[in-house]
């Protein structure tokens, strides 16, 4: 029996918590200061029950990517060790570079051995044939924690097969980030509000100061996310809600033409060779007027260049020409369990680990310095309301409420398959960097916008046809 997901429009999930003087987590009231100590004693979630102690010899191993906020990895190691001691489970955590996670999972599935859990940073739908369904974990989490974030639901459930292929325990907002002094001098005291502002104000700043707009056009995740935000906010998409390819459209063409104009007037060629850290490093060094990125760069700037950190402002994405505003989640935290995991005690322990982590998500969010947002808002209510962590940042933001706009992130956040669900075809388009390559071809003058969109649409159609034939993409009905 599968647990069918709820349908809800962008921005309607979950309802933000109202202001509270105290919050209730795991049955304990506490003020919005540091999170409570992790609690591991819970033995039931929905219809799932677990022993207080697992049999001697039970072990699980977890492979996950090295967090962009190092403090989180320190906390997670301590958390996993304490969880293991509480449950008589030997827990091993292996951190790898974020770019190596898909290949590590692929190699383990091919070998038929490896970690018990893999934490993926994007929907792992391409590996779905080698993953255990996790409908029971997802049903238990919804019963215990309530409504989940739409970006998490659409990144862990595949309607074409009615399979929960992962358990998404959190996600990361992806705001626009700008230098306040530069944009104020250009006549935009609150930073750019639209892509038109980014083009016009960015060109003026570049002409006056030589400091460019720094959005990537290379085969890496930040460039891919920027391309999607630009296309979505212009009204375009890769697919519709039913899995029909919709890429070859006037809206996508308009977005590509815009990017060519932005590059010609406000950018530099270095963006063609960037990796995932390049825009962070460029901004922290004071050599960018605007980037699109999660707040990890800001946490680094607080230590490495406080002057730039103080001069940083945030935007909830940029409005397209018709008022659309869509930003991707920057990362998803998706636990998956390969089919080769067959030991029943190991499986049960891994499932309890997943649910307990969500149950203690206030700590996960806090020690990630609010990089991690919970899949279930109920599990980190201290992030929301009028007296929240984001109103008075304990990690030293100046002013203390600099990050408050992240409370509205669900309203402007989309997901890789938007407006449909993530599926193997969407994942392949993402992993092969088709959109950033298309933008680069046009910016460099290698192709016209029309030819680039047409060629990319053909590649996307071929990918969708392959996966549709295998039954992993909807019929288009």
Buried (B, 14 or more C-beta within 10 A) or exposed (E): EBBEBEEEEBEEBBEBBEEBEEBEBBEEEBEBEBBBEBBBEBEEBBEBEBBEEBEEEBBBBBBBBEBBBEBBBEBBEEBBEBBBEBBBBBBEBEBBEBEEBBEBBBEBBEEEEBBBBBBBBBBBBBBBEBBBBBBBBBBBBBBBBEBBBBBBBBBBBBBBBBBBBBBBBBBBBBBBBBBBEBBBBBEBEEBBBBBBBBBBBBBBBBEEEEBBBBBBBBBBBBBBBBBBBBBBBBBBBBBEBBBBBBBBBEBBBBBBBBBBEBBEBBBBEBBBEBBBBBBBBBBBEBBBBBBBBBBBBBBBBBEEBEEBBBBBBBBBBBBBBEEBBBBBBBBBBBBBBBEBBEBEBBBBBBBBBBBBBBBBBBBBBBBBBBBBBBBBBBBBBBBBBEBBBBBBBEBEBEEBEBBBBBBBBBBBBBBBBBBBBBBBBBBBBBBBBBBBBBBBBBBEEEBBBEEBBBBBBEBBBEBBEBBBEEEBBBEEE
